[in-house]
Amino acid sequence: MSKQEFKGSVVLNPVPVVLITSKNKEGKENVFTVAWTGTICTKPPMLSISIRPERLSYEYIKETLEFTVNLPSSHQVRETDFCGVRSGKDTDKIKEMGFTMKKGTHIDVPYIKECPINIECKVKSIIPLGTHDLFLAEVVGSHINSDLLDEKGKIHFEWANLVNYCHGEYFPMSKKPIGQFGFSVAKNSELIEKYKHIKTFNEYKSDDNKTILPKKKKKKKY
Ligand SMILES: Cc1cc2nc3c(=O)[nH]c(=O)nc-3n(C[C@H](O)[C@H](O)[C@H](O)COP(=O)(O)O)c2cc1C
């Protein structure tokens, strides 16, 4: 397979898409959509979001240095898009989308009850990058729908039906894993058995019949 040189944009895909809630000093609340977000540190737990200075949310978050990341489910993809194409400057997005706002536990910013996962954050630093400013924030608390926890207390994010954003389009997350951390070197027989059908790329190439990669469609002959 040949490669094409591609310059001028970040082709990192897919990424999560999230709803950020904020509240200014006068008590006004807002929500907007963010795709440039990521986990950046384990201890202390930290994440980042990149915001263009012209957003209303930029003003609110810079003022209070607090925000909440709300992870939407695929059933909230219309709301997610709407909050990313309308500004709180002229639309009350929280009201229009019918979101139920719950009081934050660790910060003075409410979270969206309907979103299955909510992450409360305190901004630690802001780095201007160019079009966007990078907000580095510490996670001070999280809320997770109890139906995402199994009897052992393990969180099943895959049950939340989360959304991936990929080159301008929204995709649902698959519920079926194709591997898990460390499975490629597992010694545990249960883990070996669970993923024995997942091969290396070179094995797939040499084993056409049992591949999980999409098969090439045969051209119809007329
Ligand atoms: C899928 C999607 C992802 C987005 N990601 C970002 C982002 O990472 N950073 C940003 O500043 N704006 C992003 N936007 C644009 C803002 O959400 C949009 O300008 C919004 O209207 C700003 O709202 P506000 O003025 O109420 O804060 C995104 C929009 C969409 C639809």
The ligand as an SDF file (V2000), in Angstrom:
LIG
                    3D

 31 33  0  0  0  0  0  0  0  0999 V2000
  -17.9770   18.1010   17.1730 C   0  0  0  0  0  0  0  0  0  0  0  0
  -17.5150   19.4510   17.6180 C   0  0  0  0  0  0  0  0  0  0  0  0
  -16.3090   19.5890   18.2840 C   0  0  0  0  0  0  0  0  0  0  0  0
  -15.8690   20.8330   18.7150 C   0  0  0  0  0  0  0  0  0  0  0  0
  -14.6770   20.9470   19.3800 N   0  0  0  0  0  0  0  0  0  0  0  0
  -14.2620   22.1540   19.8320 C   0  0  0  0  0  0  0  0  0  0  0  0
  -13.0590   22.2720   20.5720 C   0  0  0  0  0  0  0  0  0  0  0  0
  -12.3660   21.2820   20.8410 O   0  0  0  0  0  0  0  0  0  0  0  0
  -12.6870   23.5000   20.9910 N   0  0  0  0  0  0  0  0  0  0  0  0
  -13.4290   24.6420   20.7150 C   0  0  0  0  0  0  0  0  0  0  0  0
  -13.0410   25.7450   21.1060 O   0  0  0  0  0  0  0  0  0  0  0  0
  -14.5740   24.5450   20.0080 N   0  0  0  0  0  0  0  0  0  0  0  0
  -15.0220   23.3450   19.5730 C   0  0  0  0  0  0  0  0  0  0  0  0
  -16.1840   23.2420   18.8740 N   0  0  0  0  0  0  0  0  0  0  0  0
  -16.9600   24.4590   18.5720 C   0  0  0  0  0  0  0  0  0  0  0  0
  -17.7760   24.9970   19.7700 C   0  0  0  0  0  0  0  0  0  0  0  0
  -18.4280   23.9460   20.4530 O   0  0  0  0  0  0  0  0  0  0  0  0
  -18.8150   26.0290   19.2440 C   0  0  0  0  0  0  0  0  0  0  0  0
  -18.1500   27.1240   18.6840 O   0  0  0  0  0  0  0  0  0  0  0  0
  -19.8150   26.4670   20.2920 C   0  0  0  0  0  0  0  0  0  0  0  0
  -20.8660   27.1200   19.6230 O   0  0  0  0  0  0  0  0  0  0  0  0
  -19.2240   27.4030   21.3440 C   0  0  0  0  0  0  0  0  0  0  0  0
  -20.2350   27.6550   22.2760 O   0  0  0  0  0  0  0  0  0  0  0  0
  -20.1710   28.8420   23.3410 P   0  0  0  0  0  0  0  0  0  0  0  0
  -19.9260   30.1340   22.5990 O   0  0  0  0  0  0  0  0  0  0  0  0
  -21.5390   28.8050   23.9750 O   0  0  0  0  0  0  0  0  0  0  0  0
  -19.0830   28.5460   24.3140 O   0  0  0  0  0  0  0  0  0  0  0  0
  -16.6590   22.0040   18.4520 C   0  0  0  0  0  0  0  0  0  0  0  0
  -17.8800   21.8620   17.7780 C   0  0  0  0  0  0  0  0  0  0  0  0
  -18.3180   20.6080   17.3700 C   0  0  0  0  0  0  0  0  0  0  0  0
  -19.6350   20.4630   16.6650 C   0  0  0  0  0  0  0  0  0  0  0  0
  1  2  1  0
  2  3  1  0
  2 30  2  0
  3  4  2  0
  4  5  1  0
  4 28  1  0
  5  6  2  0
  6  7  1  0
  6 13  1  0
  7  8  2  0
  7  9  1  0
  9 10  1  0
 10 11  2  0
 10 12  1  0
 12 13  2  0
 13 14  1  0
 14 15  1  0
 14 28  1  0
 15 16  1  0
 16 17  1  0
 16 18  1  0
 18 19  1  0
 18 20  1  0
 20 21  1  0
 20 22  1  0
 22 23  1  0
 23 24  1  0
 24 25  2  0
 24 26  1  0
 24 27  1  0
 28 29  2  0
 29 30  1  0
 30 31  1  0
M  END
$$$$
